[in-house]
Each structure stands twice: as C-alpha cells, then as structure tokens.
Amino acid sequence: MPKITVSMLAAILFGLTAVPARLGAQGASPSAAAPPDFSGVYYPVQQGRGGQGQRAGGPPPGAPRGGPPPRPTTSAPLSDGSQGRAPDAPSLTPEYMAKWEMMRKSRIAGSYEFDNNAKCLPPGMPAMMSMAYGMEVMQTKDKITFFSELNDALRRVYLDGRKPTPKVLDDPTYAGYSTGHWEGDTLVVDTVALHTSSFIEGFTPHSDAMTVSERIRFTAPGVLEDRIVVTDPKALTRPWETVKTYRKAAPGNDQLREFACAEGLDRVK
C-alpha cells in the first residue's frame, strides 16, 4: 500500500470540499441579480432646458445661423384650454370631449372649479409623475414611495405581491393603488382605483375605469425613465402614451421643500 503523505491528504480533502462548490456553480441556476436602487431626489429633464435634443442656451437643431431665433412652436396651453387641445393630448370619446369643453369654458371664465392646483388638491396619476418641482424616491424591498414636492403628493408602489381588494377598488384616490414587480432592471407598475376628480394631464377628464401602467428604468447613470400608458375604455378612443425622464440631483441640491398652500384656499372661489 503506497504511503499517503500529508500533502496528498490535504489535496484529497481540498478536492472533496471543492466538489459541492463546483456543482453549485455549474448545476444550480444563478440567483437573480438585485434590482437597481432608484432612491434619491430627481428633477424632470425638459426639452431645451438641459434635456435631450438641445444644448442649454443654444439654438434648436437645424436653426439657421445668425439673425433672430425662430418663433417658438405654438402649443395648446394647459392653464385654460383657450387654444384648444394639444396634438398629443389624450384622444377623448365624444362624451368626454363634451365634458372637457364644459370644463374649458369654465376655466376660461376664470372659475377654479376644475383647477385642482388652485384648490391645493393632489395632481393625481399620471399627472403627478410630471414632477414639476421634483420628486423623491424612497425604496425598500417591499415598497417604493414617490414623493412629489408639488402639493406634497405621495404614492406607494407595493412589491410584496399584494393585490387591490374590493374595499380598495371601491375607495378611489388621487394617487390610486399601485402594485409592481421587477422584470430584470425594469420596474413594472399597474395603478387602479383612480379618483374621477383627478385629470390625466392638464385637465383631461377620465372615467372610473382608467388604469395606468408604467415601465421605469435607468437609461444612463442617474437618468430615470418612466414610460406611461393610460387606458380608459369609457373616456379614451385609444390608449394614451407618454415618456417622462428625470435626472438624479447631486448632493446639496437633493432636498425638497414643503409645499403648503392650504392657507390660500379662502381666496379660491
């Protein structure tokens, strides 16, 4: 019988302990990568204001050199609808188009009846994802919270597998009820139970059947994209889609302020 040396025994023991590790690496499926961390304060990226497609302070692409700058593109204002609806606004059914016309005439006349901002009401979903004054994203394993500085609006996206109950569906809110899951590095969100006193964008009305789906992901370091699809079989002739982009704030510029306007409600008639 050959003599077993200490070095040979060590090699045998090492091989036995390495086998499970090799089997685990080759035979078992690798664990899923951890989802990205969206935590931080973000501000919207806007065309011509440090956003995509144009240098800040520079002429738009294709503009002639020298001479006065070209006239800005005319778009329908969202404040009162006095110039009609923008070409990319949600396409409304005749019933809801008539409702929008009624709201438009009210706002042109100076009424605040259909102006949620003037009444300090939350912007609602998906309007709140415009995040005009910035937003903070707070992320845990089971939940992501979006906090908008505008009217201190808040929404939560539950990631723990819960579903909206009949009680939730019967009690709609401005932010709605959002549930989500990860598909790789993309957060997929579905929102239901949205209050009909909110608006899709600007002041486009919707029905109690409206739902919102989102796909949120990083497109570059610190750049967050939210692809939004709004579906409403009663109010819309087709789903309405939009894309919002946000840039993460650097330290020192990452603090949101309180937005309090309730003290001014006595002036709103």
C-alpha positions in Angstrom: 0.0 0.0 0.0 1.5 3.3 -1.0 2.3 5.7 1.7 0.0 8.7 2.0 1.8 11.9 2.8 0.4 15.0 4.5 0.4 16.9 1.2 -1.5 14.2 -0.5 -4.1 14.1 2.3 -4.5 17.9 2.0 -5.1 17.6 -1.7 -7.7 14.9 -1.2 -9.6 17.0 1.4 -9.4 20.1 -0.7 -10.9 18.2 -3.7 -13.8 16.9 -1.6 -14.7 20.4 -0.3 -14.4 21.9 -3.8 -16.8 19.5 -5.4 -20.0 20.9 -3.9 -18.9 24.4 -4.8 -18.3 23.4 -8.4 -21.6 21.6 -8.6 -23.4 24.6 -7.1 -21.8 26.9 -9.7 -22.5 24.6 -12.7 -25.6 22.7 -11.7 -27.7 25.3 -9.9 -29.2 28.3 -11.6 -27.6 31.5 -10.5 -29.6 33.7 -8.2 -31.4 36.7 -9.8 -29.4 40.0 -9.7 -30.5 42.5 -7.2 -32.9 45.2 -8.6 -31.5 48.7 -9.2 -31.8 51.2 -6.4 -33.9 54.2 -7.5 -33.5 56.0 -4.2 -32.8 59.7 -4.5 -34.2 63.1 -5.4 -34.9 63.7 -9.1 -35.9 66.6 -11.3 -37.6 66.4 -14.7 -35.5 66.6 -17.9 -37.1 69.1 -20.2 -36.5 69.8 -23.9 -34.4 72.8 -24.3 -33.7 73.2 -20.5 -30.8 70.9 -20.1 -32.7 68.0 -21.6 -32.3 65.8 -24.6 -32.0 67.1 -28.2 -30.7 70.6 -27.5 -27.9 72.3 -25.6 -29.0 74.5 -22.8 -28.9 78.1 -24.0 -28.2 77.1 -27.6 -30.3 77.2 -30.8 -32.5 74.2 -31.7 -31.1 71.7 -34.2 -31.3 72.9 -37.7 -31.8 76.5 -36.8 -30.1 79.0 -39.3 -27.0 80.8 -38.1 -27.3 84.5 -37.4 -30.4 86.6 -37.4 -33.3 86.4 -34.9 -34.1 83.0 -33.4 -37.1 81.1 -35.0 -40.5 81.5 -33.5 -41.2 79.0 -30.7 -43.5 76.2 -31.6 -47.1 77.0 -30.6 -48.7 74.6 -28.3 -52.1 74.5 -26.6 -51.7 75.9 -23.1 -52.8 73.7 -20.3 -53.9 76.5 -18.0 -57.4 77.2 -19.5 -57.6 75.4 -22.9 -58.2 78.7 -24.7 -56.2 77.5 -27.7 -57.8 74.1 -27.8 -56.1 70.7 -27.2 -52.5 69.9 -28.0 -52.0 67.4 -30.9 -50.5 64.8 -28.5 -53.2 65.2 -25.8 -55.3 62.1 -24.9 -57.9 61.3 -27.6 -61.3 61.6 -25.9 -64.6 59.9 -26.8 -67.5 62.3 -27.7 -69.0 62.1 -24.2 -65.7 63.1 -22.5 -64.8 65.6 -25.2 -68.1 67.4 -24.4 -67.1 67.2 -20.7 -63.7 68.8 -21.5 -65.4 71.6 -23.5 -67.6 72.4 -20.5 -64.5 72.4 -18.2 -62.6 74.6 -20.7 -65.4 77.2 -20.8 -65.4 77.2 -17.0 -61.7 77.8 -16.7 -61.7 80.5 -19.5 -64.4 82.3 -17.5 -62.0 82.4 -14.5 -63.6 79.7 -12.4 -61.4 77.5 -10.2 -64.0 74.7 -10.2 -61.9 72.4 -12.3 -58.4 73.7 -11.2 -57.1 71.2 -8.7 -53.9 73.0 -8.2 -55.7 76.2 -7.1 -57.7 74.1 -4.6 -54.5 72.5 -3.3 -55.6 69.1 -4.3 -53.1 66.4 -5.4 -52.2 66.3 -9.1 -53.3 62.7 -9.3 -51.9 59.9 -11.5 -50.4 60.0 -14.0 -50.1 63.8 -13.8 -48.1 63.7 -10.6 -45.3 61.9 -12.5 -44.6 65.2 -14.4 -43.0 66.2 -11.0 -42.7 69.8 -12.0 -40.9 70.7 -8.7 -39.0 67.4 -8.3 -39.6 64.1 -6.6 -38.0 61.9 -4.0 -37.9 58.1 -4.5 -37.6 56.0 -1.3 -37.1 52.3 -1.9 -37.2 49.2 0.2 -37.5 45.5 -0.7 -41.3 45.5 -0.5 -42.3 49.1 -1.4 -41.3 52.1 -3.4 -42.6 55.5 -2.4 -42.7 58.5 -4.8 -43.0 61.9 -3.1 -43.7 64.9 -5.3 -42.9 68.4 -4.0 -46.0 69.7 -5.8 -48.8 69.8 -3.2 -46.8 67.2 -1.2 -48.3 64.4 -3.3 -47.4 60.9 -2.4 -47.9 57.4 -3.9 -46.7 54.0 -3.0 -45.9 51.0 -5.2 -46.2 47.7 -3.4 -43.8 45.0 -4.4 -44.8 42.2 -2.0 -47.3 40.6 -4.2 -50.5 42.1 -2.6 -53.5 42.8 -4.8 -56.1 45.5 -4.6 -59.1 44.3 -2.5 -62.8 45.2 -3.3 -62.5 47.7 -0.5 -59.6 49.5 -2.2 -61.4 49.4 -5.6 -64.5 51.0 -4.0 -62.4 53.8 -2.4 -60.6 55.5 -5.3 -57.9 58.1 -4.5 -55.9 60.7 -6.5 -52.7 58.6 -6.5 -54.7 55.3 -7.0 -53.5 51.9 -5.8 -50.2 50.8 -7.4 -48.6 47.3 -7.4 -45.4 46.4 -9.1 -42.8 43.8 -9.9 -39.3 43.7 -11.4 -38.6 42.5 -14.9 -34.8 42.5 -14.9 -33.7 46.1 -14.3 -37.2 47.5 -15.1 -39.9 48.2 -12.5 -43.3 47.3 -14.0 -46.2 49.1 -12.3 -50.0 48.9 -12.6 -52.3 51.5 -11.0 -56.0 51.2 -10.4 -58.7 52.9 -8.2 -58.2 56.4 -9.5 -60.5 59.2 -8.4 -62.5 60.7 -11.2 -61.9 64.2 -9.8 -58.3 63.9 -11.0 -57.1 64.5 -14.5 -54.9 62.5 -16.9 -52.7 65.5 -17.7 -53.5 69.2 -17.6 -57.2 68.9 -17.1 -58.2 66.0 -19.3 -61.0 64.1 -17.6 -61.2 60.3 -17.2 -63.7 57.7 -16.0 -63.7 55.3 -13.1 -62.4 52.6 -15.5 -59.0 54.3 -16.1 -55.8 52.3 -15.4 -52.2 53.3 -15.7 -49.2 51.1 -16.5 -45.6 52.1 -16.2 -42.2 50.8 -17.0 -39.5 52.6 -15.0 -35.8 52.0 -15.5 -32.4 53.7 -15.6 -31.3 54.7 -19.2 -28.0 56.1 -18.0 -26.3 56.7 -14.7 -28.7 58.9 -12.7 -31.2 59.2 -15.5 -34.6 57.6 -14.8 -37.2 57.0 -17.5 -40.9 56.4 -16.9 -42.9 55.0 -19.9 -46.5 55.6 -19.1 -49.6 54.0 -20.8 -53.1 55.2 -19.8 -56.1 53.0 -20.7 -59.7 54.1 -20.3 -62.4 52.3 -22.4 -65.0 54.9 -21.4 -63.1 58.1 -21.9 -60.4 57.4 -24.4 -60.6 56.3 -28.0 -57.2 54.6 -27.7 -54.6 54.3 -25.0 -52.5 57.4 -24.4 -48.7 57.0 -24.0 -46.1 59.4 -22.8 -42.5 59.2 -21.6 -41.1 61.1 -18.6 -37.4 61.5 -17.9 -35.7 62.6 -14.7 -32.2 63.3 -13.6 -30.9 62.5 -10.1 -29.9 65.5 -8.1 -26.4 65.9 -6.8 -25.7 66.3 -3.1 -26.5 69.8 -2.0 -29.4 70.1 -4.4 -31.3 67.0 -3.2 -33.7 68.4 -0.7 -37.3 69.1 -1.4 -39.2 71.8 0.3 -42.6 71.7 1.9 -45.4 72.8 -0.5 -48.2 74.3 1.7 -51.0 76.3 0.1 -54.0 75.5 2.2 -53.8 78.9 3.8 -54.7 80.4 0.5 -57.9 78.4 0.0 -60.1 81.2 1.4 -59.3 83.2 -1.7 -60.4 80.4 -4.1 -64.0 80.9 -5.2 
